[in-house]
Amino acid sequence: MQLQPPQPSPTTYPERFPAPGPVRGLAVVLWISAAISLAVLVINMATAPMFDVEPGYAFGYSLPHTLIGVLLAVTAVPITRGRSWARTMAKVVLIIQIVLQSMMLISGTSPFWALFLLPLSITGVILLHRPMSQWFFSVHQRAANQEYTQQYAAHPPHQQVGQGHYPSQQYPQQTYKQQPPQNGSWDQYPHQQ
């Protein structure tokens, strides 16, 4: 029997919920994938002179791995804090890495690195879609939405309460006093004339 995660209430504070195991595991997978992807750049640049390869060609060959490694390293820390942008970015980058490593494995261009990075990417996507991971991100998303609503719904950012669209110093204050009637007495109504 699988335990269901508790349902988040809108008043819960997300800081009280530490990152569950799948989210911490995802962060570890992201760090390992980033390290391996950046190791591809270092190894290719270091071994380029031994194989009489231009350094520019070695860098260009390693560029897809490098970009993916940097993007994964950027999302590794914020994902443990429940940031929705980090979750979305990690999902997109992991899917791109799955496609890229599958193509490299099939074409045979760099099957050695694909054998490491492809299983890590698949594991990362699986950990990202675990029920505890989804619950963790939903708690943080609801808290962020509630904070945004409290901050901006009561007071729109461009208009303060009690003021119109124009500054109060631009127009003189008008006082409304009862003016005497021009024709007739005070107790006479104008619509009866």
Salt bridges, closest charged atoms under 4 A:
none
